[in-house]
Amino acid sequence: QVQVVESGGGLVQPGGSLTLSCAASGSIFRFADMGWYRQAPGKERELVAVNTRGGSTNYADSVKGRFTISRDNAKNTVYLQMNSLKPEDTAVYYCKAFTGITYWGKGTLVTVSS
């Protein structure tokens, strides 16, 4: 069974940094485009960043220059380094693995507040 598991969420002050991790089953990871999405209260889920199996990356305009997505194929893990966090970054962050079939994690909560 394919598993996608996020970790690393928490409470951080505005201007702070946080790194999220997402571990996916080894059987799919190397073939998967990996993405981070987020859903704030009362809002729709939105794309934050994508790292394709070929190594290309793409970011939402709202996080460009502040967030960095990277992957470690040896560890079957994708990371989201988040810097200069703002209150509007508060959301549940979800990891998605796409191989033609979509697999979602259950999410990890990030709260940016003083």
LUMFIVEX-77070 format. One record per residue (C-alpha): residue in three letters; z, x, y. Coordinates in steps of 0.02 Angstrom, whole numbers, padded with zeros to 5 digits, always signed. Each point is the difference from the previous one (the first is absolute). Example, Ala and Ser with C-alpha at 12.3 -4.5 7.8 and 13.67 -1.06 7.14 Angstrom:
2
ALA+00390+00615-00225 SER-00033+00069+00172 
END
This chain:
114
GLN+00000+00000+00000 VAL-00046+00064+00172 GLN+00144+00028+00119 VAL-00003+00035+00186 VAL+00171+00040+00073 GLU+00042+00035+00182 SER+00153+00092+00064 GLY+00067+00078+00158 GLY+00026-00148+00115 GLY+00153-00019+00109 LEU+00069-00012+00175 VAL-00060+00124+00130 GLN+00019+00013+00188 PRO-00150-00015+00117 GLY-00087+00167+00012 GLY+00060+00050-00172 SER-00093+00044-00158 LEU-00004-00065-00177 THR-00102+00040-00155 LEU-00047-00132-00126 SER-00051+00040-00178 CYS-00101-00101-00124 ALA-00010+00047-00182 ALA-00136-00079-00106 SER-00030+00007-00186 GLY-00084+00160-00048 SER-00136-00090-00096 ILE-00075-00072+00160 PHE+00054+00113+00141 ARG-00141+00127-00004 PHE-00129-00141+00002 ALA+00083-00105+00134 ASP-00021-00022+00185 MET+00178-00005+00064 GLY+00053-00097+00153 TRP+00153-00042+00102 TYR+00015-00173+00076 ARG+00139-00084+00097 GLN+00058-00174+00038 ALA+00114-00037+00145 PRO+00101-00162+00009 GLY-00112-00145+00043 LYS-00159+00104-00009 GLU-00137+00029-00126 ARG-00007+00155-00107 GLU-00104+00136+00083 LEU-00076+00164-00049 VAL+00093+00155+00058 ALA-00090+00144-00085 VAL-00114+00035-00147 ASN-00030+00156-00103 THR-00149-00014-00116 ARG-00016+00086-00168 GLY-00128+00111+00085 GLY+00126+00055+00130 SER-00062-00098+00150 THR+00130-00079+00114 ASN-00002-00143+00122 TYR+00135-00068+00116 ALA+00036-00154+00100 ASP-00020+00032+00186 SER+00183-00041+00028 VAL+00059+00147-00106 LYS-00133+00132+00033 GLY+00078+00164+00053 ARG+00172-00054-00060 PHE-00019-00035-00186 THR-00076+00111-00135 ILE-00050-00054-00175 SER-00013+00130-00137 ARG-00005+00004-00189 ASP+00059+00116-00135 ASN-00106-00030-00155 ALA+00112+00111-00105 LYS+00147-00115+00037 ASN-00099-00163+00002 THR+00075-00033+00170 VAL-00064-00047+00172 TYR+00105+00027+00156 LEU+00007-00075+00173 GLN+00077+00115+00129 MET+00050-00104+00150 ASN+00045+00084+00164 SER+00041-00066+00173 LEU+00051-00165-00074 LYS+00005-00153+00111 PRO+00093-00166-00020 GLU-00168-00083-00031 ASP-00020+00107-00157 THR+00140-00102-00079 ALA-00071-00083-00156 VAL-00002-00002-00187 TYR-00118+00138-00054 TYR-00103-00027-00155 CYS-00099+00121-00104 LYS-00165-00052-00078 ALA-00100+00085-00136 PHE-00181-00054-00017 THR-00110+00045-00146 GLY-00110-00154+00005 ILE+00160-00089-00046 THR+00137-00012+00130 TYR+00179+00048-00038 TRP+00140-00030+00126 GLY+00174+00068+00010 LYS+00147-00109+00048 GLY+00023+00081+00170 THR+00131+00099+00093 LEU+00080-00054+00163 VAL-00012+00109+00155 THR+00106-00050+00148 VAL-00019+00090+00166 SER+00145-00041+00112 SER+00133+00079+00108 
END
